[in-house]
Amino acid sequence: MSSNESIGILGQLQDDYVNKQQDAPISLSEYLDLCKQDKWAYANAHERLLKAIGEPTKLDTSSDPKLSRIFSNRVLNVYPAFSDFYGMEDTISEITKFLKAAAQGLEESKQILYLLGPVGSAKSSLAERLKELMEQEPFYTLAVEVDELDEAGEKTGKKVLEYSPVNEDPLGLFDPSQRVGGRTVSDIMEETYGIERRYMKGIMSPWAVQKLKEFDGDRSKFLVVKRWPSKLDQVGISKTEPADENTQDISALVGKTDVRKLEMYSQKDQRSFAYSGGLCTGNRGIMEFVEMFKAPIKTLHPLLTATQEGNFSSPENIGMIPFNGIILAHSNESEWTKFRNNKENEAFLARTYLVRVPYTLRVDEELKIYQKLLKNSALAKAPVAPGTLEMLAEWSVMTRLKETAHSTVYSKMRVYNGENLKDTDKKAKPYTDYRDEAGIEEGMDGSDTRWAFKTLSKVFNEASDEVSADPIRLMNVLEDRIKKEQLAGEVAAHRINLIKEYLLPKYVEFVGKEISTAYVESYKDFGQNKFDQYVLYADHWIQDQDYRDPETNLTLTRADLEEELQKFEKPAGIMNGKDFRNEVVNYVLRARANNGGKNPAWTSYKPLANVIEKGMFTTMEEILPVISYTAKADKKAQERHEEFVKRMDEKGYTPAQTRVLTEWYSRVRKNKPTMG
């Protein structure tokens, strides 16, 4: 970053800070006039959070083959504010549905937003993002001018603002049912200022009641200030966590008496009360309750009236305290199940809006999570061999899937990733069939992303020669960690089996292709010779002509040509040789016309290039001596080896990884595993 850029970012941060500093206070009448012009001056917390989230973009899944199979061609609402929460479309959709209904004043406005999911499913990350978004929209609250006091408690002669300790809504000063001149206050507010009845809560805090007494009922002496929610300052955003069952009480939610002030005020005077509870500091914004159901039930009762009635009881009988915010809670399934099964908790269950936060079941999305985690770590630039993250993502997703009788868990995993298996696994079912069979619990257990990333971290530091990751070390570390985790016997066996039955055979096949293509690319004549040979044989076969080799004078009959062509086609699974040969020859004839009569490069026609690459597996014995790290017989062989290493580097392998890969492949290939 240049000096000018440094100055630029510092200036922007300062501007942002200044913009969020306290605006000059306005009078209550000025505030009401503002409400007449701007509905956001009195918008509730759900509305402001929705505004911060922003409007979604429309994603037509019918235009993407993978997504169309997963989402049945639906048009999805995609929210840019959650763009880095991968594979969570349904969860984000449920959260926004809750906020929209609550913003409209429906029953959801009286419910706790409860995120339920397994460990490491991003519940806390979602909560943090919602709090960050809440910080983007300000709210208006009450304040009064008071005398400034010095350290000795003496007046300095200056006035300072004293804010409502519960971020009080200015409209709370008005009792909606009170009649003025034959009309109710709520009617006057709606007719004069356009403020709907649902925004008139009619509850003043003990602080406001005390001030109103001091003002002899003159509400005009209250001021209104704009404040920005802040996690750091605990303004409109709070976080509560369960303490020890024997020590936790409701003070964590509602606050408690400040014993230092009892010398000046009685215990029943609101001025002796510290509004430090989560419901107080989180009012008008978000109060997050971590692992809520781990807290003793008796300490949760203030939440019932806070959600249902918009206020809660204060200790010491100082009066009711208003609450007009969002209560956001989360925990894992064991706490939820225990709480739900207790009949005494029905009142809480009725006030809970449940949103499931499962692990992602799509490999592509799980892969993006690892990439994001790596990007934000010291390993961001460490080399990762091709296939490493993909392998970990596949294994993680398979641990989360329920077994099915229809096909292998590997095929199910691929279907969940949006792949079409109709040509490779006839038993595979459509995505919707698997989901209907598995039910809503699928994705609520299995290996979590945190565990996977810890495994990946160990892989990076496994080798002594360099900090890097590759699939071979990944499989070793995975199996070792599973054995050390002391999981239930069948769980451990299942997770190890996923490696041996699916990941290992697939990777052997992948490595073979990587090596063979790197070899062919480093020995260009090999691939081109094979290409030219196939085209020559296919052309003579189509014309029903014998082929005479000019160098050996040997003649190949049509039957001989058929046999030679099948040596190419069978390893690649070409079932209809006739059509394939015609397609290849027609392509080459057209290409020659634009290439001075010469055959095109062997890699130019992908179908035949794939056939040649597949055929390399049958000639691996020719390749292994070149790619191995044993002493070479001559200079030419050494040059070919060096060229092979260079090609592997271009594919994304470090020299150390290439050596590990080739030596491992040479050993494994002797007893090549097959897909189960």
C-alpha positions as CSV (number, residue, x, y, z in Angstrom):
1,M,0.0,0.0,0.0
2,S,1.4,3.4,-1.0
3,S,1.6,6.4,1.3
4,N,-1.2,8.1,-0.6
5,E,-3.4,5.0,-0.3
6,S,-2.6,4.9,3.5
7,I,-3.7,8.5,3.9
8,G,-6.8,7.8,1.8
9,I,-8.0,4.9,3.9
10,L,-7.3,6.7,7.2
11,G,-9.2,9.6,5.9
12,Q,-12.2,7.5,4.9
13,L,-12.2,5.8,8.2
14,Q,-12.2,9.1,10.0
15,D,-15.0,10.4,7.8
16,D,-17.1,7.3,8.6
17,Y,-16.4,7.8,12.3
18,V,-17.4,11.5,12.2
19,N,-20.5,10.8,10.2
20,K,-21.7,8.4,13.0
21,Q,-21.0,10.8,15.8
22,Q,-23.9,12.3,17.7
23,D,-26.0,14.7,15.6
24,A,-27.2,17.9,17.4
25,P,-30.3,17.0,19.5
26,I,-33.7,18.1,18.3
27,S,-36.9,18.9,20.2
28,L,-39.7,16.4,20.6
29,S,-41.9,18.5,18.3
30,E,-39.2,18.6,15.7
31,Y,-38.9,14.8,15.9
32,L,-42.6,14.4,15.3
33,D,-42.3,16.7,12.2
34,L,-39.5,14.5,11.1
35,C,-41.7,11.4,11.5
36,K,-44.2,13.0,9.2
37,Q,-41.6,13.3,6.5
38,D,-39.5,10.2,7.1
39,K,-40.9,6.8,8.3
40,W,-37.4,5.6,9.1
41,A,-37.3,8.0,12.0
42,Y,-39.6,5.6,13.9
43,A,-39.0,2.3,12.1
44,N,-38.7,-0.7,14.3
45,A,-35.6,-2.9,14.7
46,H,-36.8,-5.5,12.2
47,E,-37.5,-2.9,9.5
48,R,-34.1,-1.3,10.0
49,L,-32.3,-4.6,9.8
50,L,-34.2,-5.5,6.6
51,K,-33.1,-2.1,5.1
52,A,-29.5,-2.9,6.0
53,I,-29.7,-6.3,4.4
54,G,-31.0,-4.7,1.3
55,E,-33.0,-5.9,-1.7
56,P,-32.1,-9.3,-3.1
57,T,-31.0,-10.1,-6.6
58,K,-32.9,-12.7,-8.5
59,L,-31.1,-15.8,-9.5
60,D,-32.9,-17.9,-12.2
61,T,-31.6,-21.4,-11.5
62,S,-33.0,-22.7,-14.8
63,S,-30.0,-21.1,-16.5
64,D,-27.5,-23.2,-14.6
65,P,-27.6,-26.9,-15.1
66,K,-26.3,-27.7,-11.6
67,L,-28.5,-25.3,-9.8
68,S,-31.6,-26.2,-11.9
69,R,-31.3,-29.8,-10.7
70,I,-30.9,-28.8,-7.1
71,F,-33.6,-26.0,-6.9
72,S,-36.0,-27.4,-9.6
73,N,-35.6,-24.3,-11.8
74,R,-36.8,-21.9,-9.0
75,V,-35.9,-18.2,-9.0
76,L,-33.9,-17.6,-5.8
77,N,-33.6,-14.4,-3.8
78,V,-29.9,-13.9,-3.3
79,Y,-28.8,-11.3,-0.7
80,P,-25.4,-9.7,-1.3
81,A,-25.1,-9.1,2.4
82,F,-24.7,-12.8,2.9
83,S,-22.7,-13.6,-0.3
84,D,-20.0,-15.3,1.7
85,F,-22.3,-17.7,3.5
86,Y,-22.1,-20.6,1.1
87,G,-24.8,-23.1,0.5
88,M,-27.1,-21.4,3.0
89,E,-29.8,-20.1,0.6
90,D,-32.7,-21.8,2.5
91,T,-31.4,-20.5,5.9
92,I,-31.0,-16.9,4.8
93,S,-34.4,-17.1,3.1
94,E,-36.0,-18.2,6.4
95,I,-34.3,-15.4,8.4
96,T,-35.5,-12.7,5.9
97,K,-39.1,-14.2,6.0
98,F,-39.1,-13.8,9.7
99,L,-37.8,-10.3,9.6
100,K,-40.4,-9.3,6.9
101,A,-43.3,-10.7,8.9
102,A,-42.0,-9.1,12.2
103,A,-41.5,-5.8,10.4
104,Q,-45.2,-5.9,9.5
105,G,-46.2,-6.3,13.1
106,L,-47.3,-9.9,12.7
107,E,-46.9,-12.7,15.2
108,E,-43.2,-13.0,14.4
109,S,-42.6,-9.6,16.0
110,K,-43.4,-11.3,19.3
111,Q,-41.1,-14.3,18.8
112,I,-37.5,-15.1,19.4
113,L,-35.4,-15.8,16.3
114,Y,-33.8,-19.1,17.1
115,L,-31.0,-20.6,15.0
116,L,-30.7,-24.3,15.5
117,G,-27.7,-26.2,14.1
118,P,-24.8,-28.5,14.8
119,V,-21.4,-27.3,16.0
120,G,-19.6,-25.3,13.3
121,S,-22.6,-24.7,11.1
122,A,-22.1,-20.9,11.1
123,K,-24.8,-20.0,13.7
124,S,-22.4,-17.6,15.5
125,S,-21.2,-16.2,12.2
126,L,-24.7,-15.5,11.1
127,A,-25.4,-13.8,14.4
128,E,-22.3,-11.6,14.0
129,R,-23.3,-10.7,10.5
130,L,-26.8,-9.7,11.6
131,K,-25.3,-7.5,14.3
132,E,-22.9,-5.9,11.8
133,L,-25.8,-5.1,9.6
134,M,-27.8,-3.7,12.5
135,E,-25.0,-1.2,13.0
136,Q,-25.6,0.3,9.6
137,E,-29.0,1.9,10.4
138,P,-29.4,4.6,13.1
139,F,-32.4,5.0,15.5
140,Y,-33.8,7.9,17.5
141,T,-33.9,7.9,21.2
142,L,-34.7,10.2,24.2
143,A,-32.2,12.3,26.0
144,V,-32.3,15.2,28.5
145,E,-29.9,18.0,29.4
146,V,-28.3,17.7,32.9
147,D,-25.6,19.6,34.8
148,E,-22.1,18.3,34.2
149,L,-20.3,17.2,37.4
150,D,-16.6,17.2,38.1
151,E,-14.8,14.3,39.8
152,A,-15.7,15.7,43.2
153,G,-19.4,15.7,42.2
154,E,-19.6,19.5,41.9
155,K,-21.4,21.3,39.1
156,T,-19.1,22.7,36.4
157,G,-21.7,25.1,35.0
158,K,-22.0,23.2,31.7
159,K,-24.8,21.1,30.4
160,V,-24.4,17.6,29.0
161,L,-26.7,15.1,27.5
162,E,-28.0,12.1,29.5
163,Y,-29.3,9.4,27.2
164,S,-32.1,7.0,28.0
165,P,-30.3,4.0,29.5
166,V,-32.6,1.7,27.4
167,N,-32.3,3.5,24.1
168,E,-35.9,4.6,24.6
169,D,-38.3,5.1,21.7
170,P,-39.5,8.8,21.8
171,L,-43.0,7.6,20.9
172,G,-43.1,5.7,24.2
173,L,-43.8,9.1,25.9
174,F,-47.3,9.0,24.5
175,D,-50.0,6.7,25.8
176,P,-51.9,5.7,22.7
177,S,-55.2,5.2,24.6
178,Q,-55.2,8.6,26.3
179,R,-57.8,11.0,25.1
180,V,-57.0,14.5,24.1
181,G,-59.9,16.7,22.9
182,G,-62.2,13.8,22.4
183,R,-59.7,11.8,20.3
184,T,-57.1,9.2,21.3
185,V,-53.4,10.0,21.1
186,S,-53.0,7.2,18.6
187,D,-55.7,8.7,16.3
188,I,-54.0,12.1,16.5
189,M,-50.5,10.6,15.8
190,E,-51.8,8.7,12.7
191,E,-53.9,11.6,11.3
192,T,-51.4,14.3,12.0
193,Y,-48.0,12.6,11.6
194,G,-48.9,9.4,9.7
195,I,-47.6,7.2,12.5
196,E,-49.5,3.9,12.5
197,R,-51.1,2.6,15.7
198,R,-48.7,-0.4,15.8
199,Y,-45.8,1.9,16.5
200,M,-47.4,3.4,19.6
201,K,-46.3,1.1,22.4
202,G,-47.3,3.4,25.3
203,I,-44.7,2.3,27.7
204,M,-42.3,4.7,29.4
205,S,-39.2,3.4,31.1
206,P,-38.6,4.1,34.8
207,W,-36.0,6.6,33.7
208,A,-38.5,8.5,31.5
209,V,-41.1,8.4,34.3
210,Q,-38.6,9.9,36.7
211,K,-37.7,12.7,34.3
212,L,-41.3,13.5,33.5
213,K,-41.9,14.0,37.2
214,E,-39.0,16.4,37.3
215,F,-40.4,18.2,34.3
216,D,-43.9,18.4,35.9
217,G,-45.3,16.5,33.0
218,D,-43.8,18.8,30.3
219,R,-42.8,16.4,27.6
220,S,-41.3,19.2,25.5
221,K,-38.3,19.2,27.9
222,F,-37.2,15.9,26.5
223,L,-34.8,16.0,23.6
224,V,-34.4,13.4,20.8
225,V,-31.1,12.3,19.4
226,K,-30.0,10.0,16.6
227,R,-27.8,7.1,17.7
228,W,-26.0,4.4,15.8
229,P,-26.1,0.8,17.1
230,S,-22.7,-0.3,18.2
231,K,-21.3,-3.7,19.3
232,L,-18.3,-1.9,20.9
233,D,-20.3,0.6,22.9
234,Q,-23.1,-1.8,23.6
235,V,-25.7,0.6,22.2
236,G,-28.7,-1.2,20.6
237,I,-26.6,-4.4,20.4
238,S,-25.9,-6.8,23.3
239,K,-24.7,-10.3,23.9
240,T,-25.7,-12.6,26.8
241,E,-24.2,-16.0,27.6
242,P,-25.3,-18.6,30.1
243,A,-23.3,-18.7,33.4
244,D,-23.1,-21.3,36.0
245,E,-26.5,-22.7,36.9
246,N,-26.0,-21.9,40.5
247,T,-24.9,-18.3,40.0
248,Q,-26.9,-17.0,37.0
249,D,-29.9,-14.9,37.7
250,I,-32.1,-12.6,35.7
251,S,-29.7,-9.6,36.1
252,A,-27.9,-10.7,33.0
253,L,-31.0,-9.9,31.1
254,V,-32.7,-7.0,33.1
255,G,-29.9,-5.4,35.0
256,K,-29.4,-4.9,38.7
257,T,-29.1,-2.4,41.6
258,D,-25.9,-0.4,41.7
259,V,-24.9,-0.7,45.3
260,R,-22.7,2.3,45.1
261,K,-25.7,4.5,44.6
262,L,-27.7,3.2,47.6
263,E,-26.0,5.9,49.7
264,M,-27.9,8.5,47.7
265,Y,-31.1,6.7,46.6
266,S,-33.4,4.1,48.0
267,Q,-33.4,0.6,46.5
268,K,-36.8,1.3,44.9
269,D,-35.6,4.5,43.2
270,Q,-34.7,3.9,39.5
271,R,-31.7,6.1,39.9
272,S,-30.0,3.4,42.0
273,F,-30.6,0.9,39.2
274,A,-27.9,-0.1,36.6
275,Y,-29.6,-0.8,33.2
276,S,-26.8,-3.2,32.3
277,G,-28.9,-6.2,31.3
278,G,-28.9,-7.5,27.7
279,L,-32.5,-6.5,27.2
280,C,-31.7,-3.0,28.3
281,T,-28.6,-2.4,26.2
282,G,-29.9,-4.4,23.2
283,N,-33.3,-2.6,23.1
284,R,-34.1,-1.1,19.7
285,G,-31.6,-3.4,18.1
286,I,-30.5,-7.0,18.7
287,M,-29.9,-8.9,21.9
288,E,-28.0,-12.1,21.1
289,F,-28.4,-15.0,23.6
290,V,-25.7,-17.6,23.1
291,E,-26.6,-21.2,23.9
292,M,-29.8,-19.9,25.4
293,F,-31.3,-23.2,26.6
294,K,-28.2,-23.9,28.7
295,A,-29.4,-21.2,31.0
296,P,-31.8,-22.1,33.9
297,I,-35.4,-21.7,32.9
298,K,-36.1,-19.4,35.8
299,T,-33.7,-16.9,34.4
300,L,-35.4,-16.8,31.0
301,H,-38.8,-15.6,32.1
302,P,-38.2,-11.9,31.3
303,L,-37.9,-13.0,27.6
304,L,-41.6,-14.0,27.7
305,T,-43.0,-10.6,28.5
306,A,-40.3,-8.8,26.5
307,T,-41.4,-10.6,23.3
308,Q,-45.1,-10.9,24.0
309,E,-45.9,-7.5,25.6
310,G,-43.0,-5.4,24.6
311,N,-41.8,-4.8,28.2
312,F,-40.4,-6.7,31.1
313,S,-40.4,-6.4,34.9
314,S,-37.5,-4.7,36.6
315,P,-36.1,-5.7,40.0
316,E,-36.9,-3.8,43.1
317,N,-40.3,-2.7,41.7
318,I,-39.0,0.4,39.9
319,G,-41.4,-0.1,37.0
320,M,-41.8,-1.9,33.7
321,I,-38.9,-1.5,31.2
322,P,-39.8,-1.3,27.4
323,F,-38.3,-3.6,24.9
324,N,-38.7,-3.1,21.2
325,G,-35.9,-5.1,19.6
326,I,-34.9,-8.5,18.2
327,I,-34.0,-11.4,20.4
328,L,-31.6,-13.7,18.6
329,A,-30.8,-17.0,20.2
330,H,-28.9,-20.1,19.0
331,S,-27.7,-23.5,20.2
332,N,-27.0,-27.0,19.0
333,E,-29.6,-29.7,18.7
334,S,-28.9,-31.5,22.0
335,E,-29.9,-28.4,24.1
336,W,-32.9,-27.8,21.9
337,T,-34.2,-31.4,22.0
338,K,-33.8,-31.5,25.8
339,F,-35.7,-28.2,26.1
340,R,-38.4,-29.1,23.6
341,N,-39.2,-32.4,25.3
342,N,-39.9,-30.7,28.6
343,K,-43.7,-29.9,28.7
344,E,-43.1,-27.1,31.2
345,N,-41.4,-25.1,28.4
346,E,-44.4,-24.8,26.1
347,A,-44.7,-21.1,26.6
348,F,-41.2,-20.6,25.3
349,L,-41.7,-22.9,22.4
350,A,-44.7,-21.0,21.3
351,R,-42.6,-17.8,21.2
352,T,-39.8,-19.3,19.3
353,Y,-39.3,-19.0,15.5
354,L,-37.0,-21.9,14.6
355,V,-34.6,-21.6,11.7
356,R,-32.4,-24.6,10.9
357,V,-28.7,-24.0,10.1
358,P,-27.5,-27.3,8.8
359,Y,-24.1,-28.1,7.3
360,T,-23.9,-27.5,3.6
361,L,-24.5,-30.7,1.6
362,R,-23.0,-29.3,-1.7
363,V,-19.3,-30.0,-2.3
364,D,-18.9,-26.8,-4.4
365,E,-20.1,-24.7,-1.5
366,E,-18.1,-26.5,1.2
367,L,-15.0,-26.0,-1.0
368,K,-15.7,-22.2,-1.1
369,I,-15.8,-22.2,2.8
370,Y,-12.3,-23.8,2.9
371,Q,-11.0,-21.3,0.4
372,K,-12.4,-18.4,2.5
373,L,-10.9,-19.8,5.6
374,L,-7.5,-20.2,3.9
375,K,-7.6,-16.7,2.5
376,N,-8.1,-15.3,6.0
377,S,-5.2,-17.3,7.5
378,A,-1.4,-17.3,7.3
379,L,-1.7,-20.3,4.9
380,A,-3.3,-18.1,2.2
381,K,-0.2,-18.4,-0.1
382,A,0.9,-21.8,0.9
383,P,0.9,-24.3,-2.1
384,V,-2.1,-26.6,-2.3
385,A,-1.9,-29.5,-4.7
386,P,-4.9,-29.9,-7.1
387,G,-7.7,-32.0,-5.7
388,T,-6.8,-31.4,-2.0
389,L,-9.6,-29.1,-1.0
390,E,-12.0,-31.0,-3.3
391,M,-11.2,-34.3,-1.5
392,L,-11.7,-32.8,1.9
393,A,-15.0,-31.2,0.8
394,E,-16.3,-34.5,-0.6
395,W,-15.4,-36.4,2.5
396,S,-17.0,-33.8,4.8
397,V,-20.2,-33.8,2.8
398,M,-20.4,-37.6,2.7
399,T,-20.2,-37.8,6.5
400,R,-23.3,-35.7,6.7
401,L,-25.4,-37.7,4.3
402,K,-27.9,-40.3,5.3
403,E,-27.3,-43.8,3.8
404,T,-29.7,-44.8,1.0
405,A,-30.5,-48.1,-0.6
406,H,-30.8,-46.6,-4.0
407,S,-27.1,-46.0,-4.7
408,T,-23.7,-45.3,-3.1
409,V,-23.2,-42.3,-0.8
410,Y,-20.6,-41.1,-3.3
411,S,-23.3,-40.9,-6.0
412,K,-25.7,-39.2,-3.7
413,M,-23.0,-36.7,-2.8
414,R,-22.5,-35.9,-6.5
415,V,-26.3,-35.6,-7.1
416,Y,-26.5,-33.1,-4.1
417,N,-23.8,-31.1,-5.9
418,G,-26.0,-30.8,-8.9
419,E,-24.3,-33.4,-11.1
420,N,-26.1,-35.5,-13.7
421,L,-25.3,-39.2,-13.2
422,K,-27.8,-40.7,-15.7
423,D,-24.9,-42.0,-17.8
424,T,-22.6,-43.2,-15.0
425,D,-24.9,-44.5,-12.3
426,K,-28.3,-45.9,-13.4
427,K,-29.4,-46.4,-9.7
428,A,-28.9,-42.7,-8.8
429,K,-32.1,-40.8,-8.0
430,P,-33.0,-37.2,-8.6
431,Y,-32.1,-34.6,-6.0
432,T,-35.7,-34.2,-4.7
433,D,-36.2,-37.9,-4.2
434,Y,-33.1,-38.1,-2.0
435,R,-34.1,-35.1,0.0
436,D,-37.7,-36.3,0.5
437,E,-36.3,-39.7,1.7
438,A,-33.7,-38.2,4.1
439,G,-36.0,-35.6,5.7
440,I,-35.1,-32.3,7.4
441,E,-32.6,-33.8,9.8
442,E,-30.0,-34.5,7.1
443,G,-27.1,-32.1,7.4
444,M,-27.6,-31.7,11.1
445,D,-24.8,-34.1,12.0
446,G,-21.5,-35.3,10.5
447,S,-18.1,-33.7,10.3
448,D,-18.2,-30.0,10.9
449,T,-16.2,-27.4,8.9
450,R,-14.1,-26.3,11.9
451,W,-12.9,-29.9,12.4
452,A,-12.2,-30.2,8.6
453,F,-10.2,-26.9,8.7
454,K,-8.1,-28.1,11.7
455,T,-7.4,-31.3,9.7
456,L,-6.3,-29.2,6.8
457,S,-4.0,-27.1,9.0
458,K,-2.3,-30.3,10.2
459,V,-1.8,-31.4,6.6
460,F,0.0,-28.2,5.8
461,N,2.4,-28.7,8.6
462,E,2.8,-32.5,8.2
463,A,5.8,-32.3,5.8
464,S,9.2,-31.3,7.1
465,D,10.5,-29.9,3.8
466,E,7.7,-27.3,3.0
467,V,4.4,-25.9,4.3
468,S,2.0,-27.3,1.7
469,A,-1.0,-29.6,1.4
470,D,-1.7,-32.5,-0.9
471,P,-4.4,-35.3,-1.1
472,I,-2.0,-38.0,-0.1
473,R,-1.1,-36.4,3.2
474,L,-4.7,-35.4,3.7
475,M,-5.9,-39.0,3.6
476,N,-3.2,-40.0,6.1
477,V,-4.0,-37.1,8.5
478,L,-7.7,-37.7,8.1
479,E,-7.5,-41.4,9.1
480,D,-5.1,-40.6,11.9
481,R,-7.4,-37.9,13.4
482,I,-10.5,-40.1,13.1
483,K,-8.7,-42.9,15.1
484,K,-7.6,-40.5,17.8
485,E,-11.0,-38.8,18.2
486,Q,-12.4,-41.8,20.1
487,L,-15.6,-41.6,18.1
488,A,-18.3,-44.3,18.4
489,G,-16.9,-47.5,16.7
490,E,-19.4,-47.5,13.8
491,V,-19.0,-43.8,13.2
492,A,-15.2,-44.0,13.0
493,A,-15.4,-47.1,10.8
494,H,-17.8,-45.3,8.5
495,R,-15.6,-42.3,8.1
496,I,-12.5,-44.3,7.5
497,N,-14.4,-46.4,5.0
498,L,-15.4,-43.3,3.0
499,I,-11.6,-42.7,2.5
500,K,-10.7,-46.2,1.5
501,E,-13.8,-47.0,-0.6
502,Y,-14.4,-43.7,-2.4
503,L,-11.7,-41.1,-2.0
504,L,-8.6,-43.4,-2.5
505,P,-9.8,-45.1,-5.7
506,K,-11.0,-41.8,-7.2
507,Y,-7.7,-40.2,-6.4
508,V,-5.6,-43.0,-7.9
509,E,-7.6,-42.5,-11.2
510,F,-7.1,-38.7,-10.9
511,V,-3.4,-39.0,-10.3
512,G,-3.0,-41.4,-13.2
513,K,-4.5,-38.8,-15.5
514,E,-2.5,-36.0,-14.1
515,I,0.8,-37.9,-14.6
516,S,-0.1,-39.2,-18.0
517,T,-1.2,-35.8,-19.4
518,A,1.9,-34.1,-17.9
519,Y,4.0,-36.8,-19.5
520,V,2.3,-36.5,-22.9
521,E,2.5,-32.7,-22.7
522,S,6.3,-33.0,-21.9
523,Y,6.7,-35.5,-24.7
524,K,4.6,-33.8,-27.3
525,D,5.4,-36.2,-30.1
526,F,3.8,-39.1,-28.2
527,G,0.4,-37.5,-28.1
528,Q,0.6,-36.2,-31.6
529,N,1.8,-39.5,-33.0
530,K,-1.1,-41.3,-31.3
531,F,-3.5,-38.7,-32.7
532,D,-2.2,-39.0,-36.2
533,Q,-2.1,-42.8,-36.0
534,Y,-5.8,-43.0,-34.9
535,V,-6.9,-40.6,-37.6
536,L,-5.0,-42.5,-40.3
537,Y,-6.4,-45.9,-39.2
538,A,-9.9,-44.5,-38.8
539,D,-9.9,-42.9,-42.3
540,H,-8.8,-46.1,-44.0
541,W,-11.4,-48.1,-41.9
542,I,-14.2,-45.8,-43.0
543,Q,-13.2,-46.1,-46.6
544,D,-12.9,-49.8,-46.3
545,Q,-9.3,-49.8,-47.4
546,D,-6.3,-51.7,-46.3
547,Y,-3.4,-49.7,-44.9
548,R,0.2,-50.3,-45.9
549,D,2.8,-49.0,-43.5
550,P,5.5,-47.2,-45.7
551,E,8.3,-47.9,-43.2
552,T,7.7,-51.6,-42.5
553,N,5.8,-52.5,-45.7
554,L,3.3,-54.3,-43.4
555,T,-0.3,-54.3,-44.5
556,L,-3.2,-53.9,-42.1
557,T,-6.5,-55.3,-43.3
558,R,-9.8,-53.7,-42.2
559,A,-10.0,-56.4,-39.4
560,D,-6.5,-55.4,-38.3
561,L,-7.5,-51.7,-38.3
562,E,-10.6,-52.5,-36.2
563,E,-8.4,-54.2,-33.7
564,E,-5.9,-51.3,-33.5
565,L,-8.7,-48.7,-33.3
566,Q,-10.3,-50.6,-30.4
567,K,-7.1,-50.4,-28.5
568,F,-7.7,-46.7,-28.3
569,E,-11.4,-46.8,-27.8
570,K,-12.0,-49.5,-25.2
571,P,-10.0,-47.9,-22.4
572,A,-12.0,-44.7,-22.9
573,G,-15.3,-46.5,-22.8
574,I,-16.3,-45.7,-26.4
575,M,-19.2,-48.0,-27.1
576,N,-20.1,-46.9,-30.7
577,G,-16.8,-46.9,-32.5
578,K,-18.3,-46.3,-36.0
579,D,-19.9,-43.0,-35.1
580,F,-16.9,-41.8,-33.1
581,R,-14.5,-42.6,-35.9
582,N,-16.7,-40.7,-38.4
583,E,-16.9,-37.7,-36.1
584,V,-13.1,-37.6,-35.6
585,V,-12.3,-37.9,-39.3
586,N,-14.9,-35.3,-40.3
587,Y,-13.4,-32.9,-37.7
588,V,-9.8,-33.5,-39.0
589,L,-10.8,-33.1,-42.6
590,R,-12.4,-29.7,-41.9
591,A,-9.4,-28.7,-39.7
592,R,-6.9,-29.6,-42.4
593,A,-8.6,-27.2,-44.8
594,N,-7.6,-24.4,-42.5
595,N,-4.2,-25.8,-41.6
596,G,-2.4,-26.1,-44.9
597,G,-3.4,-29.8,-45.2
598,K,-1.8,-30.7,-41.9
599,N,-3.4,-32.5,-39.0
600,P,-4.4,-30.2,-36.1
601,A,-2.8,-30.4,-32.7
602,W,-3.7,-33.6,-30.8
603,T,-5.3,-31.5,-28.0
604,S,-7.5,-29.5,-30.3
605,Y,-10.3,-32.1,-30.5
606,K,-11.2,-32.8,-26.9
607,P,-13.1,-36.1,-27.4
608,L,-10.1,-37.8,-29.1
609,A,-7.6,-36.1,-26.7
610,N,-9.6,-37.7,-23.8
611,V,-9.3,-41.1,-25.6
612,I,-5.6,-40.8,-25.9
613,E,-5.2,-39.7,-22.3
614,K,-7.3,-42.7,-21.2
615,G,-5.1,-44.9,-23.3
616,M,-2.1,-43.8,-21.4
617,F,-3.2,-46.0,-18.5
618,T,-2.5,-49.0,-20.6
619,T,1.0,-47.8,-21.4
620,M,1.9,-46.5,-17.9
621,E,4.8,-49.0,-17.8
622,E,6.4,-46.8,-20.5
623,I,5.8,-43.6,-18.5
624,L,6.9,-44.7,-15.0
625,P,10.6,-45.0,-15.8
626,V,10.6,-41.4,-17.1
627,I,8.7,-39.9,-14.3
628,S,10.5,-41.8,-11.5
629,Y,13.3,-40.2,-9.5
630,T,15.8,-43.0,-10.1
631,A,19.0,-42.4,-12.0
632,K,18.4,-42.0,-15.7
633,A,20.1,-44.1,-18.4
634,D,21.0,-41.2,-20.6
635,K,20.7,-37.4,-21.0
636,K,17.6,-37.5,-23.1
637,A,15.7,-39.5,-20.4
638,Q,16.8,-37.0,-17.8
639,E,15.6,-34.1,-20.0
640,R,12.2,-35.8,-20.4
641,H,12.0,-36.2,-16.6
642,E,12.8,-32.5,-16.0
643,E,10.2,-31.5,-18.6
644,F,7.7,-33.7,-16.8
645,V,8.4,-32.0,-13.5
646,K,8.0,-28.6,-15.2
647,R,4.6,-29.6,-16.6
648,M,3.5,-30.8,-13.2
649,D,4.6,-27.4,-11.8
650,E,2.4,-25.7,-14.4
651,K,-0.5,-27.9,-13.1
652,G,0.0,-26.6,-9.6
653,Y,2.4,-29.1,-8.0
654,T,5.6,-28.1,-6.2
655,P,8.6,-30.3,-7.0
656,A,8.3,-31.9,-3.5
657,Q,4.7,-32.7,-4.2
658,T,5.5,-34.1,-7.6
659,R,8.0,-36.5,-6.1
660,V,5.6,-37.6,-3.3
661,L,2.9,-38.1,-5.9
662,T,4.9,-40.1,-8.4
663,E,6.4,-42.4,-5.7
664,W,3.1,-42.9,-4.0
665,Y,1.4,-43.7,-7.4
666,S,4.0,-46.2,-8.4
667,R,3.4,-48.1,-5.1
668,V,-0.4,-47.9,-5.1
669,R,-0.8,-48.8,-8.8
670,K,0.6,-52.2,-8.1
671,N,-2.6,-53.0,-6.2
672,K,-4.9,-50.4,-7.7
673,P,-8.1,-50.0,-5.6
674,T,-11.5,-49.8,-7.4
675,M,-14.5,-47.7,-6.7
676,G,-17.0,-49.4,-4.4
